[in-house]
Structure formats: structure tokens, C-alpha cells
Amino acid sequence: MEPNESTCRICGGRVREFFDFGRQPLSDHFPSEDELDDEFFFRLAVGMCATCTMVQLLEEVPRDRMFRYDYPYHSSGSERMREHFAATARRLIDTELTGQDPFCVEIGSNDGVMLRTVRDAGVRHLGVEPSGGVADVSRAEGVQVRTAFFEESTAREIAEQHGPANVVYAANTICHIPYLDSVFRGVDALLAPDGVFVFEDPYLGDIIEKNTFDQIYDEHFYLFTARSVSTTAQRFGFELVDVERLPVHGGEVRYTIARAGRRQPSPRVGELIAEENRRGLADLTTLEKFGAQVKRVCWDLVARLRELRDLGFYIVGYGATAKSATVLNYAGIGPDLLPCVYDTTPAKIGRRLPGSHIPIRSAEEFRAPYPDYALLFAWNHLEEVQAREAEFTKQGGRWILYVPEFRIG
């Protein structure tokens, strides 16, 4: 096999590389001063399977390195996402968690933000969360949670202890799991005959259209399309029966999967797959053009930051996000261009961004005094951030964005 090829984790086909982001750190590990020399790095390269069209990373990062006890991301950290998950839970309660004693299992339940609404409705539930810290937050909120990775053995134990699940749900989690074969076998063991497996993840179509290339990092092992999800589901005796485009995180799709033949597929499934075919999302040339766009945007970003710095302007970053690791380390942006990044997450304050080692400061210090420009890494929360930092723009501050291309707002 060629150096820029690997074997598909889904079907065993040949995966052809279409872009290499180079040496990258763990995106959600924010090192302290005494950890700077001990960071883990890997090659972040992405390719597409010529057989099943699944887009995936060529190298897998060990799951225990990524999803540790001190995993810093909390799903409830954004007001918009709290509202999104509450609405999702209410919809599942109204449509799927009906009848006598329904049971809902969430894979990667994080701090329990979705399951709190399920709990409040009196519905039996269980979160499966490998990161102990956020799992403890869930428990403190009265959410039932099991600290474990979801795989076939875990699912069988849950089914034995709690019975079949009417809904198995996941948000921004299934794309994290390279061993989808074990996940689907687990869902098969756990799901009730007429139950549904519902998950939402970043959508390759939106990533290409909006050039949100920083959605590609260690945790996002797969980049899904309706076609690749449908093909994968069929391999394990399931069927993709519905899709829904979501505006969160730059564009996601919610996939609803049922046992084959148990539900009538929505016309939306065929419509989205047809749209993907028209756009060439399964063509390597489309993905290679996307890679060329990534290079151009990153080169432009570095050039403009240097230009502003050399003119004497003070530039900082805003939002110590996981996805910032991709753009900073690929573009080679460090403290010489961004002296610091401001963030609202207490666990990140006083630490450094992975790889680039840019210091992270509290967002409370952002206004003392305001910088001239702020490079926004949390672009998916643009409106929320702009509302919180309205005084910044009132005093002449400017936001810098790099997706879909460099612009100053």
C-alpha cells in the first residue's frame, strides 16, 4: 500500500489521502507550563474510501489519550447548544419515548445537557460517557450515567441490566469512534425491535461548501455524508430512514437509523443522497479542490496577521476551541502573531493551546484593555460571542474570521 493510503475502517477498501494537515497535537489537551515538552503528536491526514465513500482519518489516536477524566469540553457551555439539546430531547420524548416505561440511552452524554430534559420528563435513561469529569457533572445533576466507552460489550451489559432501548442517541460522538463495527453491533444488541438510533455530527457537505476545514481534527475520525452513513448502516442490518440538516456547529446532519424494513424511509434520504451525487461529494477531485482552498485560506490568514502586526496593531485570539489546533498548527501560528487567546472555560484558563503553546487567558480580561483585532476560533458561536462582547466593537474593535475565507467583520 502507498504511503498516502490506508485501509477503510468500515469495509476494508482502499482509502486515498486527499489532504495532510501535518503534525498535530491532541486538540482538547491544553497543557500546563510543565507539560509543554510532553505533548502527543500525530499526522492528521484525511482520505476517502474508494469502495464505501466514507471520509476518514488515516491515523487513529488512542481513545484513552483523547477522552480522559479531565476532558475539558462541556456541551452545556453554550446557551445556543443548551436550547438545541433541550428541543431535541422534547422531540424524542414526544415522538419516540412514548408508551409504557420507555428507555433512552445516550452515547457520549458529556455533562448530561440533553438527558436533563429526559430526566425532568420522568423517562428512564442512561448516559454512556468515558470522560469521568463530565460524567461526574451529570451525576451531580441527577442524570443516570455509566462511565465507559460505548461498544458491543458495554451495550450488551446495558441491555441485560436495563432492557431494550427505544432510542439510542448521540450528538457529536459517533464521528469520534473509529470502531463503528462494534458500535453498530452494540446498537443491534441494545435497541428495541422498533427503536431508532439517532445521531448528529458534522456534515461533509457543509464542511466543503463553507470551507470549515478546522472541523477536521483528532476527535473527528469520520466526516459523514448521507450516502456513507446509509452504506454503513446496511452493512449491519440497519437502514437510514431519515435525515435532517441542522444549523449548529457550522452545519450538521441528524441521521435516524432503524432496523431494515421496520420503518418507511423519508423522501429526504434519497433527496440528500441525490444532492450529494450532484455535488460530487464522493469524487476525489472534489475533495482535492477543497484541500487547495484550505491551503489558500491558511496562507492568506498568516499573511494578513503578519501585515496587521507589522503595522502596529494588537491582535489576540478568542475561543480556545479544539478546532483551533488544526488551523494554528497547520498554518504555523504561534505567540509571535497571537500573544494570547481568551476563553470562558475555567479549566482552560492559565494553560496553553495545544501545539502552538499560545497562553489562554480569562475572557474577563479581554476588555482590559480591548485589542485592536480578535481572531475568532469559536466562529460557530459568532452571534453569541458578539452579543457577549458588544462593547468590543463599540470601541472600534474588529473581529477576524477565516471561514469560509479571511475577512474582517
ROMI-755816 format. One record per residue (C-alpha): residue number from 1; residue in one letter; chain; x, y, z. Coordinates in steps of 0.1 Angstrom, whole numbers. Layout:
NODE num residu chaine    c1    c2    c3
NODE NUM      A      A     X     Y     Z
...
***
This chain:
NODE num residu chaine    c1    c2    c3
NODE   1      M      A     0     0     0
NODE   2      E      A    12    35    -8
NODE   3      P      A    23    59    20
NODE   4      N      A    -7    81    13
NODE   5      E      A   -32    52    15
NODE   6      S      A   -47    31    43
NODE   7      T      A   -74     5    48
NODE   8      C      A  -110    16    54
NODE   9      R      A  -122    10    90
NODE  10      I      A  -157     3    77
NODE  11      C      A  -154   -20    47
NODE  12      G      A  -117   -28    43
NODE  13      G      A  -115    -9    10
NODE  14      R      A   -86    14    -1
NODE  15      V      A   -86    49    15
NODE  16      R      A   -69    75    -7
NODE  17      E      A   -55   106    11
NODE  18      F      A   -66   140    -2
NODE  19      F      A   -51   163    24
NODE  20      D      A   -24   163    50
NODE  21      F      A   -26   188    79
NODE  22      G      A     8   176    91
NODE  23      R      A    20   171   127
NODE  24      Q      A    -9   179   150
NODE  25      P      A   -14   177   188
NODE  26      L      A   -44   164   208
NODE  27      S      A   -69   191   201
NODE  28      D      A   -86   190   235
NODE  29      H      A   -55   187   257
NODE  30      F      A   -45   221   269
NODE  31      P      A   -10   217   285
NODE  32      S      A     2   234   316
NODE  33      E      A    36   251   318
NODE  34      D      A    53   219   330
NODE  35      E      A    36   197   303
NODE  36      L      A    48   216   272
NODE  37      D      A    76   191   265
NODE  38      D      A    55   160   268
NODE  39      E      A    27   166   242
NODE  40      F      A    15   138   220
NODE  41      F      A    16   144   182
NODE  42      F      A     3   125   152
NODE  43      R      A    -1   130   115
NODE  44      L      A   -35   145   107
NODE  45      A      A   -42   133    72
NODE  46      V      A   -77   127    57
NODE  47      G      A   -88   104    29
NODE  48      M      A  -119    88    13
NODE  49      C      A  -126    51     8
NODE  50      A      A  -129    42   -29
NODE  51      T      A  -154    15   -21
NODE  52      C      A  -179    28     5
NODE  53      T      A  -170    66     1
NODE  54      M      A  -165    71    39
NODE  55      V      A  -142   100    46
NODE  56      Q      A  -119    92    75
NODE  57      L      A   -85   100    91
NODE  58      L      A   -56    79    81
NODE  59      E      A   -42    77   116
NODE  60      E      A   -61    68   147
NODE  61      V      A   -53    85   181
NODE  62      P      A   -58    61   211
NODE  63      R      A   -91    69   226
NODE  64      D      A   -77    70   262
NODE  65      R      A   -55    99   252
NODE  66      M      A   -84   120   239
NODE  67      F      A  -112   112   263
NODE  68      R      A   -96   115   297
NODE  69      Y      A  -111   122   331
NODE  70      D      A  -102   159   327
NODE  71      Y      A  -117   162   292
NODE  72      P      A  -124   200   292
NODE  73      Y      A  -153   203   267
NODE  74      H      A  -188   208   283
NODE  75      S      A  -218   206   259
NODE  76      S      A  -238   229   281
NODE  77      G      A  -212   257   278
NODE  78      S      A  -232   275   250
NODE  79      E      A  -267   289   255
NODE  80      R      A  -275   280   219
NODE  81      M      A  -265   244   224
NODE  82      R      A  -284   241   257
NODE  83      E      A  -315   252   238
NODE  84      H      A  -307   229   209
NODE  85      F      A  -304   198   232
NODE  86      A      A  -335   207   252
NODE  87      A      A  -355   209   220
NODE  88      T      A  -340   176   207
NODE  89      A      A  -349   159   239
NODE  90      R      A  -385   172   239
NODE  91      R      A  -389   160   203
NODE  92      L      A  -376   125   211
NODE  93      I      A  -400   124   242
NODE  94      D      A  -429   133   220
NODE  95      T      A  -422   110   191
NODE  96      E      A  -402    80   202
NODE  97      L      A  -401    78   240
NODE  98      T      A  -438    70   244
NODE  99      G      A  -458    41   256
NODE 100      Q      A  -451    22   288
NODE 101      D      A  -417    27   305
NODE 102      P      A  -396    39   276
NODE 103      F      A  -358    38   279
NODE 104      C      A  -333    63   263
NODE 105      V      A  -296    57   261
NODE 106      E      A  -272    85   250
NODE 107      I      A  -237    76   237
NODE 108      G      A  -212   103   248
NODE 109      S      A  -236   121   271
NODE 110      N      A  -209   146   282
NODE 111      D      A  -223   168   311
NODE 112      G      A  -258   155   307
NODE 113      V      A  -272   185   289
NODE 114      M      A  -297   166   267
NODE 115      L      A  -306   139   293
NODE 116      R      A  -316   165   319
NODE 117      T      A  -347   172   299
NODE 118      V      A  -354   135   296
NODE 119      R      A  -349   132   333
NODE 120      D      A  -373   160   340
NODE 121      A      A  -399   142   319
NODE 122      G      A  -396   112   342
NODE 123      V      A  -383    90   314
NODE 124      R      A  -359    62   322
NODE 125      H      A  -325    70   308
NODE 126      L      A  -288    62   309
NODE 127      G      A  -258    82   296
NODE 128      V      A  -226    64   285
NODE 129      E      A  -197    87   289
NODE 130      P      A  -160    77   290
NODE 131      S      A  -147   110   304
NODE 132      G      A  -150   108   342
NODE 133      G      A  -151   145   349
NODE 134      V      A  -181   154   328
NODE 135      A      A  -198   122   338
NODE 136      D      A  -195   134   375
NODE 137      V      A  -211   167   365
NODE 138      S      A  -240   146   351
NODE 139      R      A  -244   126   382
NODE 140      A      A  -244   158   403
NODE 141      E      A  -274   169   382
NODE 142      G      A  -293   137   389
NODE 143      V      A  -286   122   355
NODE 144      Q      A  -280    84   354
NODE 145      V      A  -247    78   337
NODE 146      R      A  -222    49   332
NODE 147      T      A  -186    59   329
NODE 148      A      A  -174    37   299
NODE 149      F      A  -168    37   262
NODE 150      F      A  -198    25   242
NODE 151      E      A  -190    -7   223
NODE 152      E      A  -206   -40   218
NODE 153      S      A  -197   -54   252
NODE 154      T      A  -210   -23   270
NODE 155      A      A  -242   -23   251
NODE 156      R      A  -249   -60   259
NODE 157      E      A  -244   -53   296
NODE 158      I      A  -268   -24   295
NODE 159      A      A  -294   -44   277
NODE 160      E      A  -291   -72   303
NODE 161      Q      A  -294   -48   332
NODE 162      H      A  -319   -23   319
NODE 163      G      A  -337   -40   290
NODE 164      P      A  -340   -27   254
NODE 165      A      A  -337    10   245
NODE 166      N      A  -364    27   225
NODE 167      V      A  -339    54   215
NODE 168      V      A  -301    53   213
NODE 169      Y      A  -290    89   207
NODE 170      A      A  -256   106   202
NODE 171      A      A  -245   141   193
NODE 172      N      A  -210   149   180
NODE 173      T      A  -199   115   192
NODE 174      I      A  -203    88   165
NODE 175      C      A  -179   105   142
NODE 176      H      A  -153   102   171
NODE 177      I      A  -154    64   171
NODE 178      P      A  -132    45   146
NODE 179      Y      A  -146    11   156
NODE 180      L      A  -181    17   142
NODE 181      D      A  -185   -21   136
NODE 182      S      A  -186   -26   174
NODE 183      V      A  -209     4   179
NODE 184      F      A  -234    -9   154
NODE 185      R      A  -233   -45   168
NODE 186      G      A  -238   -28   202
NODE 187      V      A  -268    -9   189
NODE 188      D      A  -282   -41   174
NODE 189      A      A  -279   -58   208
NODE 190      L      A  -295   -29   228
NODE 191      L      A  -321   -14   205
NODE 192      A      A  -358   -24   208
NODE 193      P      A  -372   -40   176
NODE 194      D      A  -390    -8   166
NODE 195      G      A  -364    15   182
NODE 196      V      A  -343    41   165
NODE 197      F      A  -306    50   165
NODE 198      V      A  -304    88   162
NODE 199      F      A  -271   107   159
NODE 200      E      A  -260   141   147
NODE 201      D      A  -225   150   135
NODE 202      P      A  -206   175   113
NODE 203      Y      A  -216   171    77
NODE 204      L      A  -190   168    50
NODE 205      G      A  -212   187    25
NODE 206      D      A  -212   217    48
NODE 207      I      A  -175   214    56
NODE 208      I      A  -167   216    19
NODE 209      E      A  -193   243    10
NODE 210      K      A  -183   266    39
NODE 211      N      A  -147   256    40
NODE 212      T      A  -149   248    77
NODE 213      F      A  -117   228    75
NODE 214      D      A  -109   231   112
NODE 215      Q      A  -137   207   118
NODE 216      I      A  -111   181   109
NODE 217      Y      A   -91   172   140
NODE 218      D      A   -81   142   160
NODE 219      E      A  -116   135   176
NODE 220      H      A  -134   137   142
NODE 221      F      A  -123   104   128
NODE 222      Y      A  -151   103   103
NODE 223      L      A  -168   130    82
NODE 224      F      A  -202   117    73
NODE 225      T      A  -225   120    43
NODE 226      A      A  -260   105    39
NODE 227      R      A  -245    81    13
NODE 228      S      A  -217    69    35
NODE 229      V      A  -240    65    66
NODE 230      S      A  -266    47    45
NODE 231      T      A  -240    23    32
NODE 232      T      A  -226    17    67
NODE 233      A      A  -260    11    82
NODE 234      Q      A  -268   -15    56
NODE 235      R      A  -237   -35    64
NODE 236      F      A  -250   -41    99
NODE 237      G      A  -287   -49    91
NODE 238      F      A  -300   -13    95
NODE 239      E      A  -315    13    73
NODE 240      L      A  -312    51    71
NODE 241      V      A  -348    62    74
NODE 242      D      A  -345   100    79
NODE 243      V      A  -321   129    76
NODE 244      E      A  -323   164    89
NODE 245      R      A  -300   193    82
NODE 246      L      A  -290   212   114
NODE 247      P      A  -275   247   116
NODE 248      V      A  -254   241   147
NODE 249      H      A  -216   238   147
NODE 250      G      A  -213   252   111
NODE 251      G      A  -237   226    97
NODE 252      E      A  -246   191   108
NODE 253      V      A  -270   163    98
NODE 254      R      A  -291   143   121
NODE 255      Y      A  -294   107   110
NODE 256      T      A  -322    84   120
NODE 257      I      A  -315    47   116
NODE 258      A      A  -339    18   122
NODE 259      R      A  -337   -20   117
NODE 260      A      A  -341   -28    80
NODE 261      G      A  -377   -29    69
NODE 262      R      A  -392   -17   102
NODE 263      R      A  -399    19    90
NODE 264      Q      A  -407    37    58
NODE 265      P      A  -377    58    48
NODE 266      S      A  -384    95    44
NODE 267      P      A  -380   110     9
NODE 268      R      A  -354   133    25
NODE 269      V      A  -329   105    25
NODE 270      G      A  -330    99   -13
NODE 271      E      A  -331   137   -19
NODE 272      L      A  -300   143     1
NODE 273      I      A  -281   115   -14
NODE 274      A      A  -290   127   -49
NODE 275      E      A  -278   162   -39
NODE 276      E      A  -245   147   -27
NODE 277      N      A  -241   129   -60
NODE 278      R      A  -247   162   -80
NODE 279      R      A  -221   180   -59
NODE 280      G      A  -196   152   -63
NODE 281      L      A  -190   146   -26
NODE 282      A      A  -178   111   -34
NODE 283      D      A  -154   123   -60
NODE 284      L      A  -117   125   -50
NODE 285      T      A  -113   156   -73
NODE 286      T      A  -139   175   -53
NODE 287      L      A  -120   168   -21
NODE 288      E      A   -87   177   -36
NODE 289      K      A  -101   211   -47
NODE 290      F      A  -113   215   -11
NODE 291      G      A   -77   209     0
NODE 292      A      A   -63   235   -23
NODE 293      Q      A   -88   260    -8
NODE 294      V      A   -76   251    27
NODE 295      K      A   -40   259    17
NODE 296      R      A   -50   293     2
NODE 297      V      A   -71   304    32
NODE 298      C      A   -43   295    56
NODE 299      W      A   -16   312    36
NODE 300      D      A   -39   343    34
NODE 301      L      A   -46   343    71
NODE 302      V      A    -9   342    81
NODE 303      A      A     0   369    56
NODE 304      R      A   -28   392    68
NODE 305      L      A   -19   386   105
NODE 306      R      A    17   395    99
NODE 307      E      A     7   426    80
NODE 308      L      A   -15   438   108
NODE 309      R      A    11   430   134
NODE 310      D      A    38   449   114
NODE 311      L      A    15   479   112
NODE 312      G      A    15   480   150
NODE 313      F      A   -19   466   157
NODE 314      Y      A   -25   444   187
NODE 315      I      A   -42   410   177
NODE 316      V      A   -54   383   201
NODE 317      G      A   -74   351   197
NODE 318      Y      A  -109   344   211
NODE 319      G      A  -121   309   219
NODE 320      A      A   -97   282   230
NODE 321      T      A  -116   256   208
NODE 322      A      A  -105   221   199
NODE 323      K      A  -107   231   162
NODE 324      S      A   -82   260   167
NODE 325      A      A   -55   233   170
NODE 326      T      A   -59   224   133
NODE 327      V      A   -56   259   119
NODE 328      L      A   -29   271   143
NODE 329      N      A    -6   241   139
NODE 330      Y      A   -11   237   101
NODE 331      A      A    -5   274    95
NODE 332      G      A    23   277   120
NODE 333      I      A     7   305   140
NODE 334      G      A    22   310   175
NODE 335      P      A    26   336   202
NODE 336      D      A    46   358   178
NODE 337      L      A    14   365   159
NODE 338      L      A   -12   359   187
NODE 339      P      A     2   367   221
NODE 340      C      A   -28   351   238
NODE 341      V      A   -63   336   234
NODE 342      Y      A   -92   345   256
NODE 343      D      A  -118   319   267
NODE 344      T      A  -147   314   292
NODE 345      T      A  -139   279   303
NODE 346      P      A  -124   279   338
NODE 347      A      A  -104   246   333
NODE 348      K      A   -85   261   303
NODE 349      I      A   -75   294   319
NODE 350      G      A   -38   297   326
NODE 351      R      A   -29   268   303
NODE 352      R      A   -17   268   267
NODE 353      L      A   -32   260   234
NODE 354      P      A   -21   226   222
NODE 355      G      A     9   226   199
NODE 356      S      A    12   263   194
NODE 357      H      A    15   269   232
NODE 358      I      A    -3   303   230
NODE 359      P      A   -13   313   265
NODE 360      I      A   -50   311   274
NODE 361      R      A   -65   339   295
NODE 362      S      A   -99   345   310
NODE 363      A      A  -124   363   289
NODE 364      E      A  -130   386   318
NODE 365      E      A   -96   401   310
NODE 366      F      A  -105   407   273
NODE 367      R      A  -116   442   280
NODE 368      A      A   -85   453   300
NODE 369      P      A   -78   470   276
NODE 370      Y      A   -95   458   244
NODE 371      P      A   -72   447   215
NODE 372      D      A   -74   461   180
NODE 373      Y      A   -84   428   165
NODE 374      A      A   -96   394   177
NODE 375      L      A   -93   363   157
NODE 376      L      A  -124   342   164
NODE 377      F      A  -119   305   166
NODE 378      A      A  -154   299   181
NODE 379      W      A  -169   310   148
NODE 380      N      A  -198   286   152
NODE 381      H      A  -209   308   182
NODE 382      L      A  -203   341   164
NODE 383      E      A  -236   357   173
NODE 384      E      A  -234   346   209
NODE 385      V      A  -198   359   213
NODE 386      Q      A  -206   392   196
NODE 387      A      A  -236   398   219
NODE 388      R      A  -214   390   250
NODE 389      E      A  -186   412   237
NODE 390      A      A  -207   440   222
NODE 391      E      A  -186   467   239
NODE 392      F      A  -155   455   219
NODE 393      T      A  -170   465   186
NODE 394      K      A  -185   497   201
NODE 395      Q      A  -150   508   210
NODE 396      G      A  -137   501   175
NODE 397      G      A  -125   465   178
NODE 398      R      A  -127   442   148
NODE 399      W      A  -134   405   146
NODE 400      I      A  -112   384   122
NODE 401      L      A  -128   353   107
NODE 402      Y      A  -111   327    85
NODE 403      V      A  -140   305    73
NODE 404      P      A  -151   303    46
NODE 405      E      A  -122   328    39
NODE 406      F      A  -103   356    56
NODE 407      R      A  -125   386    64
NODE 408      I      A  -126   413    90
NODE 409      G      A  -161   420   104
***
